[in-house]
């Protein structure tokens, strides 16, 4: 297991976490060890995502960088977007979905690193996206004040809802039967069957990150030191605890072995790992922490064995499938603007392949002179660029 975090200072940090067996009467010890630092981008990092082999990072420099965690190598860059990368999401080990300020959502083959679909998703920026557990749908929000549902199988819009405000977070529940949309400090809870708001939770300050701990419990972090656990059914706060000395920027929740864990990253430079118990009765206990001495912006966790881990999915819960009948039902019940959009296929002759490999540059149609210069610089390197290992 490896904790990875990006910062304003353009650096990607990696900390390997060692789990030492507990002796009789002692609790298990988690020890973070500095594994690598890498000057990843030419601007601040804005997003991190991980699957069982790769970590990808997005930045204000408009590029997505790929890192092979098995070999500890820089694996190349994706230069299709023409704006700050705002969100990165893996679905399994085969696909990556990216969103950016250019309004595009791109679906990538995470084996060949080819752009399979490029969709003009929003008139303004894409601020956030979330993939349904089935992998057939995605939700996105943007600065055009819309919530959009995407049919990922056909690569087109399923429906559009005008939410009259600029949302900055959207997230599916573990089973995909519910989803939440965040506008400033307000969290609206939706049901998939009706596509309508079933209730709202108001946080004290602007929400910066959310993480589902179960189908009904949501961890909420804002521009403050506190993390709150909220029940999206009863719309109440179950408990809260002070996680950092400064605002919490990002969170990640997963299950490993006998532990349900939540990881937090803050502007104070600390990454902290917490063990969850009964969230209604006992606050989380600190397993370990590490100080990066940097202003952190985004967080990810690389789990080298995906078979033994679940990303906030309770054992009894299984992702719900989405049928065409459900989509039709949503359209009828929601009473909102529904607009079908034509399928947008990537014009590979125009763009070439947007993947800049560690040894060569494939394709010629880079979107900007800035990116062309960056790609040429990467292409001149004869040897593979290795991540600097901290001694």
Secondary structure by P-SEA (a helix, b strand, c coil): cbbbbbccccbbbbbbbbbccccccccbbbbbcccccccccccccccccccccbbbbbccccbbbbbccccccccbbbccccccccccccccccbbbbbccccbbbbbccccccccccccccccccccccccccccbbbbbccccbbbbbccccccccccccccccccbbbbcccccbbbbbcccbbbbbbcccccccccccccccccccccccccbbbbbccccbbbbbcccccccccccccccccccccccccccccbbbbbbccccbbbbbbbccccccccccccccccccccccbbbbbcccccccccccccccbbbbcaaaaaaaaaaaccbbbbbcccccccccccccccccccccccccccaaaaaaaaaaaaccccccccccc
